[in-house]
Amino acid sequence: MNIRALTQFLALAEHLHFGQASIACNISISALSRNIRHIEEATGATLFQRDNRSVRLTSKGKHFLQYAKQATRQWQVVCNELAESDDELRGEISLYCSVTASHSILFDLLNRFRPDYPGIDIKLHTGDPEHAISRIVAGEEEVAIAALPRSVPRGVEFKSVTMSPLLFIAPRDHGELELPVASRNSKSQWAQVPMILAEGGIARTRVNEWFRQLGVSPSIYAQVAGNEAIVSMVGLGLGVGVVPEIVIDNSPQADRIQVLDIKPVLEPYNVGLFTLKRNLVNPLVSAFWELVD
């Protein structure tokens, strides 16, 4: 299978738009369409469902997507192994993290990575960090930055970058909002304060355990996807939230919230890099992985 054609397939699978994919691949829409049709003829399967308004992967297309990703990654590995010098690593690695991590952790890593490996391109996707490990396991990304959960799927490697406390936050100008006391002894207060919590994931699990030990069912005002949104809603005076300290440090809304001194403290986040163990044979992924001692 032609590597260039696979690259074009991957572009269309990502953008799900012939115009955007053709720009990314620097070819015409007609050429892209023709090459995708050749792949479908070679595989004997319909990989994309097309109509006048949308393009989407079929179930067979999703299966072929895994092959295309593996094949292009293996191609990069072979090309770099055949290169004359180890100093000339070239290719692309895909990376997933939250917006906060891209401003803090990733910024520092790339500042050290780019001078040594100018030939390696980073393909960055941002989103909810709770999806990071599942995207690694599914082969959608090669490296992700996220917090370490209680258990990690088999075959997934983790390397710690930093520890970040998990904090209760409240609006600085809380108006009529009655803030809970600095300990969790007052059950009645904690039962009434409106809470703005993550929809799921590590933070939600630890907060649920905290309230369970207190013997209180929290009054949930909002459930939010993404820690940045929690800081914003708390800053507006809508309730009390729980976020990692690293989010507060990088939030433009930091001056509108205050950290509550609540005891006992929640278990902190251990934030770091995730990848599949088998990805580490790829010299590009290995080079990025070794940024962290």
N, C-alpha and C positions, 0 to 999 in steps of 0.2 A: 504494500500500500504506500502510495506516494506521501512523504512527510509533509510536503507543502499542501497537499489536498487535505490531510488530517488537520493541519493548522487552520485551514479555512473552515473545516467542519466545526472545530472547537470555537472559532470566532462566532459562527452563526448560532451555535448552541448557547453561547454566553449572551449575545445581544438579542437573539430571537427577532432579528430585523435585518433584512438583506442589505438595506442601505448602510446601516451602521457597521455591519460586518464587512462589507466591501471596502469601506473607508479604512477600517482597522487593518485589512489585509492588503490595501493599496492595489485593488483590482476593480474591474467594472462589475456591476451587478449581474450582467449577463454572463460574464466569465465565472463568477462565483456560483451562480445558479447551475451552469453547465457542469462545473466540477462536482457540486453536490449531487447532481443527477448521476454522474459517472460512479460516484461512491455507492449510491443506492443500487445502481445496476450491477456493480461488482459484488455487493453483499446480497443482492436479491431481496432486499427489504426496504420498506418505506421508513425513512429515518425522521422525516419532518412532516408534520401536517400543516399544509399551507392553505390560506384563503386570502381574500382581498384585504383583510384587516390584521391578520396575525400569523405568526409562525410559532409552532411549538413542537417539542420533541415527542415522538411516539414512544411507546414502551420499548420497542426494539432500538429506537434512537438513543434512549437512555442507557441501554445495555452497551451499544456501540461506543457511547461517550466514554465509558470506563476504559475500553480498549484503546481509544484514541489518546486519552491522557497518558496511559501507561506506555504506549508506543513512542509518543513524542518525548517523554521523560527518558526512556531508554536510549533514544537517539541522542539526546543531549549528553548522556553519560558516555556513550561510545565516542562521540565527537571529541569530548574533553580528554578521554583516555588516549586518543590518537594524536592529540595536540602535541606540538614540539616542546612546549614549556608549561609547567604547572602554573606559571604566572598569568596564563592567558585563558583562564576560565571564561567561557561565554555561554550565554543562554538566558533562561528565564525561570524564576521560581514564583509560585503563587503563595500569597500570605494573607491571613485573615485576622482582624482584630477589631476592637471597638474604636470609636472616634477618639475617646480619651487615651487609649493605649497608643494610637497613632501620633498623638501630640506629645506624649511623654516617653514611654519606653521605646517605641519604634524610632522616634526622632534621634535618640541617642545611639541606637544600634546602627542606623543607616549612616550617621556621621562617621562612624568607625569603619563601616563596611565598604562604603563607596570608594574611598581612596585606594583600598587594596584590591578591589574587584570591580573596576569600572565596566567590565564587559558583561556583568550579570545584571539583568533587569529584574526589578521587583514588580510583580503584578498584584496590586493591593486591593482587597475587598474589605469594606468595613460593615459592621452590623452588631447585633446583640452578641456579647461574648458567650452567652449560654449556648449558642449554636456552634461554638468553635470546635469542640472535640468531635461532634457528629459530622462536621464538614471534613475534618481530617480523616475520620474512619471511612467516610464515603468516597474519599479520594478527590474531593472537590478542591482541596487546598493541600499544599505540601508542608507549610508551617503555619501555626496559629499562636496568638498571644492571648492567654486567658488565665483565670484562677484555677488552682488545683482542686478538684472535687474530692470527696471521701474515697472514691474508687475510680480507677481509670481502665478503659477497655484493654483487653490483651492486645499486645502489639503496638501500643501507643507509648512513646517516650516523652518524658517531661524533664525540663531543666529550669530551675528556679532563677528568677531575675531579681525580684524584690518582694518584701512583705508589706502589706498595706492594711492597717486597722480597719475594721468594719464599724462605722460610727452612726449613732442616732443624731439626726439633724432637725432643727426647727427654724422657722422664720425669725430673722433678727427683729423685725417689727411685727410682733405676733398679734397686736390688736386685742380682740376679744377671745382669741384662742388661748385656752388655759393649758399651759405646758405642764408635763408630768414632773414630779419631783426628781431629784438627782439620784434616787435609788428606786428599786422596783418594789418597795414595800407597800406602796399605796396602790392596792389593786383597783379601787374605785376610780382613781384618776386614769390609770392605764386602760381601763375598760371603756372610758369615754373619749379619750383623745383620738381624733381622726388620723388614721395611719395611711401613708402613701407608700406602697410596697411594690417590689418587683413581682411580675406575674409568676415567676418560677425561678429555678436555678439555686445556686449556692446561698446567696443572700436570703432568699425567701425561706429556704430550709432552716437556716440558722435563726432567723427571726421567729419562725413558727416554734422552734424548740425553746427559745427564750420565753415566749408567752406561755407555752405549755407548762414550763417549769414554774412560772408565776401563777398558773391556775386561772388565766384570764383569756377570754376570746376577744381579740382585738377588734376595734371598730374600724373597718377598712373603708376609707373614703375613695381610694383609687388604686387600681393595679396597673402597673406601667411596664412596658418593655423598654429597657435601657435605663441605666443609672443617671445619665445626663438629664433625662426628662423628670426624674424624681427630684433632683436638685432644683429644677425650674419651678415645679409645682409647689415645693416647700417654700421657695423664695417668694412665691405669690401669696403665701399665708394660708395655704389650703390644708396644712396638716404637718405631721411629723413623719420623717422618712428615715431610711437606713441605706447608706451607700459606703463604698470603700473610700478611704481618705484620698487615694490617688485621683478619684473623680473630682473631689472638692478642690484639690490643688490645681486642677486644670480647667475648672468651670468658670465661665464669665459671670455666673450668678453667685460666686463665692461670697461677695460682700453683702448679699441679701439673706444669708443663712448663718446660724450659729450651731456649734457642736455642743450637744448635751453631755454632761459628765455622768453617764449612767453606769452603774455597777450592778452585777458583774458585767464585764465587757464581753462583747461577742468575739468569737474566734476570728482572727485576722485572715485576710486573703493572702495566699501564697501565689504570686503572679509570675508566670514564666512562659517558656516556649513549649509547644506541643508539636510532635510529628510522629509519623509511623516509623517504627524501627527500620523497616526495609527502605525508607526514603533516605536514610543516612548513608547508603552506598552511593547516592548521587553526590558527586563532589560539590555541586552548587549548594545543595541543602546542607551538606557537611560544613562548608565554609561559613554559612550563616550561623549554623548551630554552634560553631566554635567561638563565636563572638562572646558567648557567655562562659566564663571560667567555671 
